[in-house]
Amino acid sequence: MVERESREGTMEDVDAVTREVLTASRLLVAVSARSLSAAEDRVTLPQFRMLVVLSTRGATKLVALADLLHVAPSTAMRMVDRLIAAGLADRQVNPDNRRETLLRLTPEGCRTVEEVTARRRTEIAVIVERLRPEQRRVLIGALAAFNEAGAEPPAPDARTEPSPLGWV
């Protein structure tokens, strides 16, 4: 009987956490959409995610990029084509294997990621400031564990770390 209660308690915990994460994800998607509004004539939210992946991973092969984004290579190729047309990404021959093409951000793509991320950081900071210090400490631990479980690389610390591309 105790084992059954333990399992049920665990499922209840999973359900409760899942419900709160879903609620938080709605909030974060809204923040994301608002932060992207200045660039929305050039890039969609999924395309911005591709820009972020390129900014954190550097020059990347299409298949690897599609895998990181959990989309089919043909979908990734269409997204890349649109980003190239917008001047936000480009293709280059892999210097280590001339049969491969690498995708990378252009300087304009880098600026777009930096500007959108700065707006997003500001809006999230406003929300976090509403929390009590103890709530902030708990949230740091919980979100760090969640991000690690989801294999998401950490965002740079705006005060001390340069961006992955060396922006100041």
Salt bridges, closest charged atoms under 4 A:
GLU3 OE1 - ARG7 NH2 2.68
GLU8 OE2 - ARG4 NE 3.02
ASP81 OD1 - ARG91 NH2 2.36
ASP90 OD1 - ARG104 NE 2.81
GLU100 OE2 - LYS61 NZ 3.42
GLU108 OE2 - ARG42 NH1 2.81
GLU108 OE1 - ARG111 NH2 2.76
GLU123 OE2 - ARG34 NH2 2.27
GLU134 OE1 - ARG137 NH2 3.02
GLU152 OE1 - ARG49 NH2 3.06
ASP157 OD2 - ARG159 NH2 3.34
